[in-house]
Amino acid sequence: MGRDNSDEAYVLDLCDQLLGEPGLRQHRFDWLLGDPGSNGQRRRLPVDAYWPGQHLVVEYSTTGRCRTSTCRNASPSAAYTAGSSARSTTPVAKP
């Protein structure tokens, strides 16, 4: 099954409808970088979808459980963390 026919695509399409704008799929931010490879270079990592008008990023997971992760808003002045049991975001110190 390709990405376009997946559960992920279905959920992200629902988000598009709810938010009233199409999300940018596999968007890459300059500040979201992976670990250095054998050549020492760091690659920009993709997010599943980004809605610029909402300053919202979604990472779709099929594990069936939430995880705690630190995410940065598209604005470089803010950073947020999503708790595994809470549905709200809490500001955290920027590294």
C-alpha positions as CSV (number, residue, x, y, z in Angstrom):
1,M,0.0,0.0,0.0
2,G,1.5,3.4,-1.0
3,R,1.6,6.4,1.2
4,D,-1.3,8.1,-0.7
5,N,-3.7,5.2,0.2
6,S,-2.5,4.7,3.8
7,D,-4.2,5.4,7.2
8,E,-1.7,8.2,7.6
9,A,-2.8,9.9,4.4
10,Y,-6.4,9.5,5.4
11,V,-5.8,11.1,8.9
12,L,-3.7,13.9,7.4
13,D,-6.4,14.6,4.8
14,L,-9.0,14.9,7.6
15,C,-6.7,17.4,9.3
16,D,-6.6,19.4,6.0
17,Q,-10.4,19.5,6.1
18,L,-10.6,20.5,9.7
19,L,-8.0,23.2,9.5
20,G,-9.2,24.6,6.2
21,E,-5.9,24.5,4.5
22,P,-3.8,21.8,2.9
23,G,-0.8,20.6,4.9
24,L,2.6,20.4,3.4
25,R,3.5,16.7,3.3
26,Q,7.1,15.6,4.2
27,H,8.0,19.2,4.9
28,R,11.6,19.9,6.1
29,F,12.7,22.6,8.4
30,D,16.3,24.0,8.4
31,W,16.6,23.5,12.2
32,L,15.2,19.9,12.4
33,L,18.4,17.9,11.7
34,G,19.3,14.2,12.1
35,D,22.5,12.9,13.7
36,P,25.7,13.4,11.7
37,G,26.3,10.6,9.2
38,S,29.7,8.9,8.4
39,N,30.6,11.9,6.3
40,G,29.8,14.3,9.3
41,Q,26.9,15.9,7.5
42,R,23.5,16.3,9.1
43,R,20.4,15.9,7.0
44,R,17.1,17.8,7.4
45,L,14.4,15.5,8.7
46,P,10.9,15.5,7.2
47,V,7.7,15.9,9.3
48,D,4.6,14.1,8.1
49,A,2.6,17.3,7.6
50,Y,3.0,21.0,8.4
51,W,0.2,23.6,8.3
52,P,2.0,27.0,8.1
53,G,-1.2,29.0,8.8
54,Q,-1.7,27.2,12.0
55,H,2.0,26.8,13.0
56,L,1.1,23.1,13.4
57,V,3.2,20.0,12.8
58,V,1.8,16.4,12.9
59,E,3.8,13.2,13.1
60,Y,1.6,10.2,12.5
61,S,2.3,7.1,14.6
62,T,0.9,3.6,14.3
63,T,2.3,2.3,17.5
64,G,-1.0,2.7,19.4
65,R,0.6,4.7,22.2
66,C,1.5,8.3,22.6
67,R,5.1,9.4,23.2
68,T,6.6,12.4,24.8
69,S,8.7,14.4,22.4
70,T,10.0,17.9,22.1
71,C,8.8,19.8,19.0
72,R,9.5,23.3,18.0
73,N,6.9,25.7,16.6
74,A,7.7,27.1,13.1
75,S,8.5,30.3,15.0
76,P,12.1,30.1,16.2
77,S,11.1,31.9,19.4
78,A,9.0,29.1,20.9
79,A,9.4,25.4,21.7
80,Y,6.7,23.1,23.0
81,T,6.5,19.6,24.4
82,A,3.5,17.3,24.1
83,G,2.8,15.2,27.1
84,S,1.9,11.5,26.7
85,S,-1.3,11.8,28.7
86,A,-2.2,15.5,28.3
87,R,-3.6,16.9,25.1
88,S,-2.2,20.4,25.7
89,T,1.2,21.9,24.9
90,T,3.5,23.3,27.6
91,P,6.3,25.8,26.8
92,V,9.8,24.5,27.5
93,A,13.1,26.2,27.5
94,K,14.7,26.6,24.1
95,P,18.1,24.8,23.9
